């Protein structure tokens, strides 16, 4: 029980703090509203716990055996984050209901976890901290994944609702433009430490 509570605390702190997922879902909540952002939201909340299980049952070991995969994931992830920062910065200055301008889909958000450097740090860190050598790997992975599953909805939801709430305050195109540029800048800042850091 003590380990489970520790895992929950770790999951809570690492999930609610700023990072690519939260910045992106907040920006989407502002620009597209809660309803249109729900697929993105669920993609994060279900995609990351699934990634934790996959890392726990062997993918993490595979990447340790083939170090080049670390570099590939890192380069692809950072490149995609830079692209997303550009997309956020160039989002039209105002809520949009057109089909041509839309938030991430469920699948896109779920797949994004695999190229999100912060997600890798969280998943590998959790597995290293809260598993035991003699424990049943799948069961331990499921417990840790469950901890992230429980906290993801309220933590990520807080950022989504925060972005949606700002729609009433940032009604002017210039204000929205400034917000999008700020969020794009924060996303870029979240990438900078990852460029030089070696992924664990």
N, C-alpha and C positions, 0 to 999 in steps of 0.2 A: 504493500500500500504506500509506503514511504517513497519508493521509486516511482510509482505511478503519479503521486502528487508532485514530485520533482519534475517529472516529464511534462506534466500539465503546466507547471510554472514556466518551464523552458519554452514550451510551445506557445504559451500566452505572450510572453515577452518578445520572442522572436517573430511572432506573427503580427502583433499589433504595432510594432515599430516601423518607421518609414522604410520602404524598399520598393523595388520595381513594381511588384504586384499592387501594393497599396496606392502608390502614386498614380498608376495607370487606371485603377478602378475608381479612384476619386475623380480624376479628370473625365473619365467616361460618365460618371454620375452627373457631373456638372453639364457636360456637353450634350448628353443623350437622355438623361433622366434615369430613374431607378428601373423602370420596367424594361427598357431596351438594353440596360446593362446587366440584367439578371443572368443571361447565358454566360457572360464574362465572369460574373461573380461566382456562379456555380462551377465553372471551369476551374477556378482557383481553389475553391473549397473542397472539391472532390479530386481534382487532378494532383494536388500536392500530397495528400495522404496516400494516394495510390503510388506516387513516386517513392514515398518513404518505404512502403512495403517492398517495392521492387529493389530499392537500394539495399534493404535489409537482407533480402534473400539471395543476393549475389551480384547485382550489377556493380555495386561499390567495389567488390573484390575484383571484378573483371577490369575495371578502370585502373585499379592498383597494379594489376598484372600487365596492362598495356598502357603505360604512361602517356603515349601519344594521344590517346583518346581524351585525356585531360585537356591537352592543348587544343584539340579539335573542338571540344565542348566550349572551352573558354573563348576561342575566336568566334565561333558561331554565335554564342550567347551575347558577347559584347557587340558584335556587328548588328544583331537583331535589336538589341536595346538602343543602339545608336539610331537605327532606322525608326524605331518606335518614338524616340525623342523627337526626331524630325517630323513624324506624322502628328504628334501632339502639338508641336510648335506651329505647324501649318494647318491645324484644324480650323475650319471656318469659324469666325468669331460670332457664334450664336448657336443656340440649340437647334439641332437639325432633325428633320423627320424624313429625309429622303433616303432612298435605298442605296444611293451611291456613297453616302457618308454614314458609316455605321460602326458601332463598337466591335470589339473582338467577339467571335462566336464561342460557344462552349468548347468545341474541339481546339480552336486556336489558343484559348486561355489555358486549357489543360496541357496541351503540347508545349506551351511556352515554359512550363515549369522545368522542362528538360534542358532548356538553354538559358535558364535564369541562374546566374552564379550564386545569388543569395540563397536560392532554393537548395542548391547543391551543398552549400555550407551548412544550412540548417539540417538537411536530411542526414548528411554524413556525421555532423556533430552530434545529433541526437542518437544515432546508432552507436557511435563511439562512447557516448556518456552513459547511456541507459540500457545497454545490453551486457550480458555476462558471457564469459567463454563457455561455461558449461550449460547455459540455458538453451531452450529450444528456439532456434533462430526465427522461424515463421511466427510463432506465438509472440515472441518479444517484439517483432516487427509490427504485428497487428496491434499490440497494446500501444506502442509509440505512435503508430498511424492514427489510432483512435483518439489519442490525446490531441493531435493536430486537427483531426476532424471536428472534435468538440469545440475547440477555440476558434477555428477558422470562420465559422458563420458570424459570431458576434464581432470578432476583431476586424475582419475584412469588411463586414457589413457596416461597421462604424465609419470606415473611410468612404464607402459608397454613399451612405446617408449624408455624410459631411459634404461630399461633392454635390449631391442633389440639393442640399439645403442652401448652398451658395448660389444656386440658380436665381433665387429671389433677390440676392444682394448684388450679383454681378449681371445686371440686365443690359448694361451698355456694351456694345461691340468692343469698344476700346478696353473696358475692364476685363472682358472675357479673353481678349487677345493677350493682355498682360498676364492673366492667370495661366493661360496655356503656355506662354513663354516661360513663366516661372516654374511650372510643373515639368516642362521639358528640360529646363536647366537643372532642376533637382534630380531628374532621372539621369542626366549626364553626370552629375556629381556622384551619384550612387555607383556609377560605372568606374569612375577613376581609380578607386582603391583596388578594384578587381583586375584592372589592367596589369598592375605590377604584382599583385598577390598571387601566390601559388595556391591553386585549389587543393584542399586537403583530400 
